[in-house]
Amino acid sequence: MITNRSYAVEPWTVRETHLDLDVLAQSESVFALSNGHVGWRGNLDEGEPHGLPGSYLGGVHEVHPLPYAEAGYGYPESGQTVINVTNGKVLRLLVDDEPFDLRYGRLVSHERVLDLRRGVLERTCEWTSPAGSTVRVRSTRMVSLTQRAMAAVAYEVEAVGSRSRVVIQSELVANESLPGPNGDPRAAQTLKSPLEAEEDVAVGHRLRLVHRTRHSGLRVAVAADHNVTGPDRTTTSSESNVDVARLTVTAVLEPGERLRVEKLVAHGWSAVRSRPAMSDQVEAALAAAGHSGWDGLLADQRAYLDDFWARADVEIEGDEEIQQAVRFALFHVLQAGARAEQRAIAAKGLTGSGYDGHAFWDTETFVLPLLTYTAPEAVSEALRWRHSTLPAARERAAQLGLGGAAFPWRTIEGSEGSAYWPAGTAAFHVNAAVADAVVRYTAATGDELFEREAGVELLVETARLWRSLGHHDHQGAFHIDGVTGPDEYSAIADDNTYTNLMAQVNLRAAADACERHPDEAARLGVDDEESAAWRDAAEAMHIPYNSELGVHEQHAGFTRYQRWNFEATGPDRYPLMLHYPYFDLYRKQVVKQADLVLAMYTCGSHFDEEQIARNFAYYEPLTVRDSSLSACVQAVIAAQTGHLRLAYDYTAEAALMDLKDLEHNTRDGLHIASLAGTWMALVAGFGGLRRNGESLCFSPRLPEKFSRLAFSLQVLDRRLRVEIGPDKATYTLLAGAPLTISHHGVALTLREDSPAVRAVPRAQAGPAPEQPLHRRPNVR
């Protein structure tokens, strides 16, 4: 954990006031910049020291064999791992022939600021070399949200106190030395120097490297151009070899004089385009960026973010730390998906190599809800990526003896990458997450073109999987057996309630979509009999319920399992999967992450308020939150059941997951789904947002610590603003045609610039639920 935390609490920035090399890797994740296509970790400009170097392109990966002690039918044969592509952010500095290295000499001051409104990372520092020369360094870094291929750095050196000879080496570096990716030596060997050189160019201020991955066959091109400003007699020279292209800038600075290098870096990759075509592509991107210039790129970045914050900002009064954290979260979720454009949004975004750069169900369940109501164009692109992977998903389903499409548990390019099938292949609920995201997006946007081109087919193929995976028993009930739900401590279970309810929604949505689009249904071979079979399965879906306890079962028979012995489990034995065999976890009542509780959020219409309260009280003492995906969901249901203080504590856990490194693995990249879950906890928890078809419903209530919560949503070409105080809520339609919503179950129609004010009823909560020993959230 970042215990000596140096991030100042400010509303629109994350400011590090001193450099702590012990947590350098964590800060590199926090300060990462991305646009969903290009990702730069927040490494120091000079490249060293570093925790984990990282420059990523969305979708660029290498393949490697997956290890198995014993072979088995249907096991994926190869895995995919994100690779560190050519690094264009390096600007090495020498002062009077000594390398600028913060591990040596004397660091007088060092500050980095992530500016959430301007979308840049700024750095200022003053350093005295071992020989006594002092320089002041300022840099500003950005990854463009408007010019997808572009990233840029402005790097400036000033002599302090005495004359200094300075040299800046601006580089493109491929095949950097990295820490081992995991414990598999075959993967480590495969990923060592994964890029094979095809072209290196250095002409004037222009640099270019083109490489090709050894096994996945992807071609990567990176080019850079520079604008150099310095005193008279500033000189430049350039050179290149297979893995390094370098521009060297030399100047003699009198005290107060500055040398400035503005570096534009263009990126591109393709599985099919030729080397000359890729060279031309990045050169064209450089030309476009050069036309804008450094100042133009900055202005475009600010304008893009001004528009985003106008429709996405969440305002909180009463907790400055959570205010900062939710804006940090919104910024990074936007970065993960803004320009991904039919590529996967990974669990770590492009902030690190954790989870091998894979995308999971996290994307559709946690990330896309936020983007649906704030940046819907990114959701369309993310779902079109899923649609593009349908051939692989159909092939996987056929391999498993199933109909339709089986989307992978973890992947980069569409094929299954999970070597552990109980928590991978058996977690079919990823299909329902995709379908749910399709339904939510089309309901919120009315995008009929997307529905025709991609949505209907996604719904049809996922529905076909459920119909083939499940079966009707002799009494007609429909069961889905042998699956793993969201709780990975309960594997290969029958009738997981979350999975069954989400499949029920999926089946009905597919039938409805085929009715709306009969031509698309006919093209996909859907007839009335198949559609009726989906409706029959949905109607007959079995939902396990223990009438004696008065609670829904997480899966059939779950409540008869032996309870986990929490009293005998010390605080140092979490997460449990690292200290106990899965066999023991699978047969006990212990929950890794919200499962049945998640179902009460995503499929809330199936439960009444009393059932939700009883279920929450039953599952809270069993849920250990060994996953970062749990706290935000528990926050939502805690707020719904009136346990507002508990919801507040869970919200803080989700919000501060990375800023405080609560799971001790922020070094590998940010927890993008938990960051998105911060928005979920605030908007769906304290704002009470739920969706009923195309209508939005709100049941707001604030925790005692908040005096105000405000947020905006985009829905059906309208912009809605919601402001909540302790006693009243105000709904304002900022733009668009009249909109009907509900407030605590009562419908109201909003018209532009005519705010509706409604009283907020007081929460009625039962006894406070318990949590497992040592696993209660930190009380703020």
Buried (B, 14 or more C-beta within 10 A) or exposed (E): EBEEBBBEBBEBBBBBEEBBEEBBBBBBBBBBBBBBBBBBBBBBBBBBEBBBBBBBBBBBBBBBEBEEEEEEEEBBEBBBBBBBBBBBBBBBBBBBEBBBBBEEBEBEEBBBBBBBBBBBBBBBBBBBBEEEBBBBBBBBBBBBBBBBBBBBBBBBBBBBEEEBBBBBBBBBBBBBEBEEBEEBEEBBEBBEBBBEBBBBBBEEBBBBBBBBBBBBEBBBBBBBBBBBBBEEEBEBEBEBEBBBBBBBBBBBBEEEBBBBBBBBBBBBBBEEBEBEEBBBBBBBBBEEBBEBBBEBBBBBBBEBBEEBBEBBBBBBBBBEBBBBBBBBBBBBBBBBBBBBBBBBBBBBBBBBBBBBBBBBBBBBBBBBBBBBBBBBBBBBBBBBBBBBBBEBBBBBBEBBEBBBBBBBBBBBBBBBBBBBBBBBBBBBBBBBBBBBBBBBBBBBBEBEEBBBBBBBBBBBBBBBBBBBBBEBEEEEEBBBBBBBBBBBBBBBBBBBBBBBBBBBBBBBBBBBBBEEBEEBBEEBEBEEEBBEBBBBBBEBBBBBBBEEEEBBBBBBEBBEBEEBEBEEBEEEEBBBBEEBEBEEBBEBBBBBBBBBBBBBBBBBEBBEEEBBBBBBBBBBBBBBBBBBBBBBBBBBBBBBBBBBBBBBBBBBBBBBBBBBBBBEBBBBBBBBBBBBBBBBBBBBBBBBBBBEEBBBBBBBBBBEBBEEBBBBBBBBEBBBBBBBBBEEBBBBBBEBEEBEBBBBEEEEEBEBEEEBEBEBEEBEBEEEBEBBBBBEBEEB
